Amino acid sequence: MSDEQGAPMDYKAHNNTYSGFLGLLKWGTILSAATGLLVIFLIAPKG
Protein backbone atom coordinates (compact mmCIF):
# COMPACT_ATOMS: atom_id res chain seq x y z
CA MET A 1 0.00 0.00 0.00
CA SER A 2 1.18 3.46 -0.70
CA ASP A 3 0.96 6.35 1.71
CA GLU A 4 -0.39 8.75 -0.91
CA GLN A 5 -3.69 10.44 -0.14
CA GLY A 6 -4.55 11.26 -3.75
CA ALA A 7 -4.89 14.70 -5.28
CA PRO A 8 -5.05 17.56 -2.79
CA MET A 9 -8.48 19.19 -2.61
CA ASP A 10 -9.00 22.90 -2.96
CA TYR A 11 -11.88 23.14 -0.52
CA LYS A 12 -12.39 26.89 -0.92
CA ALA A 13 -12.88 26.52 -4.68
CA HIS A 14 -15.05 23.46 -4.13
CA ASN A 15 -17.31 25.31 -1.68
CA ASN A 16 -17.59 28.32 -3.99
CA THR A 17 -18.55 26.12 -6.92
CA TYR A 18 -21.09 24.18 -4.87
CA SER A 19 -22.61 27.39 -3.46
CA GLY A 20 -22.95 28.75 -6.98
CA PHE A 21 -24.61 25.54 -8.12
CA LEU A 22 -27.10 25.65 -5.24
CA GLY A 23 -27.88 29.30 -5.99
CA LEU A 24 -28.57 28.54 -9.64
CA LEU A 25 -30.70 25.56 -8.66
CA LYS A 26 -32.73 27.65 -6.22
CA TRP A 27 -33.34 30.55 -8.60
CA GLY A 28 -33.95 28.23 -11.54
CA THR A 29 -36.63 26.43 -9.56
CA ILE A 30 -38.28 29.69 -8.49
CA LEU A 31 -38.25 31.10 -12.03
CA SER A 32 -39.58 27.84 -13.50
CA ALA A 33 -42.46 27.78 -11.01
CA ALA A 34 -43.26 31.45 -11.68
CA THR A 35 -43.21 30.85 -15.44
CA GLY A 36 -45.48 27.83 -15.05
CA LEU A 37 -47.96 29.82 -12.97
CA LEU A 38 -47.92 32.66 -15.49
CA VAL A 39 -48.66 30.25 -18.34
CA ILE A 40 -51.49 28.64 -16.37
CA PHE A 41 -53.08 32.02 -15.64
CA LEU A 42 -52.72 33.14 -19.25
CA ILE A 43 -54.43 30.08 -20.74
CA ALA A 44 -57.02 29.48 -18.00
CA PRO A 45 -60.59 30.16 -19.13
CA LYS A 46 -61.95 33.40 -17.82
CA GLY A 47 -65.51 33.03 -16.83
C-alpha positions as CSV (number, residue, x, y, z in Angstrom):
1,M,0.0,0.0,0.0
2,S,1.2,3.5,-0.7
3,D,1.0,6.4,1.7
4,E,-0.4,8.8,-0.9
5,Q,-3.7,10.4,-0.1
6,G,-4.6,11.3,-3.7
7,A,-4.9,14.7,-5.3
8,P,-5.1,17.6,-2.8
9,M,-8.5,19.2,-2.6
10,D,-9.0,22.9,-3.0
11,Y,-11.9,23.1,-0.5
12,K,-12.4,26.9,-0.9
13,A,-12.9,26.5,-4.7
14,H,-15.1,23.5,-4.1
15,N,-17.3,25.3,-1.7
16,N,-17.6,28.3,-4.0
17,T,-18.5,26.1,-6.9
18,Y,-21.1,24.2,-4.9
19,S,-22.6,27.4,-3.5
20,G,-22.9,28.7,-7.0
21,F,-24.6,25.5,-8.1
22,L,-27.1,25.7,-5.2
23,G,-27.9,29.3,-6.0
24,L,-28.6,28.5,-9.6
25,L,-30.7,25.6,-8.7
26,K,-32.7,27.7,-6.2
27,W,-33.3,30.6,-8.6
28,G,-34.0,28.2,-11.5
29,T,-36.6,26.4,-9.6
30,I,-38.3,29.7,-8.5
31,L,-38.3,31.1,-12.0
32,S,-39.6,27.8,-13.5
33,A,-42.5,27.8,-11.0
34,A,-43.3,31.4,-11.7
35,T,-43.2,30.9,-15.4
36,G,-45.5,27.8,-15.0
37,L,-48.0,29.8,-13.0
38,L,-47.9,32.7,-15.5
39,V,-48.7,30.2,-18.3
40,I,-51.5,28.6,-16.4
41,F,-53.1,32.0,-15.6
42,L,-52.7,33.1,-19.3
43,I,-54.4,30.1,-20.7
44,A,-57.0,29.5,-18.0
45,P,-60.6,30.2,-19.1
46,K,-62.0,33.4,-17.8
47,G,-65.5,33.0,-16.8
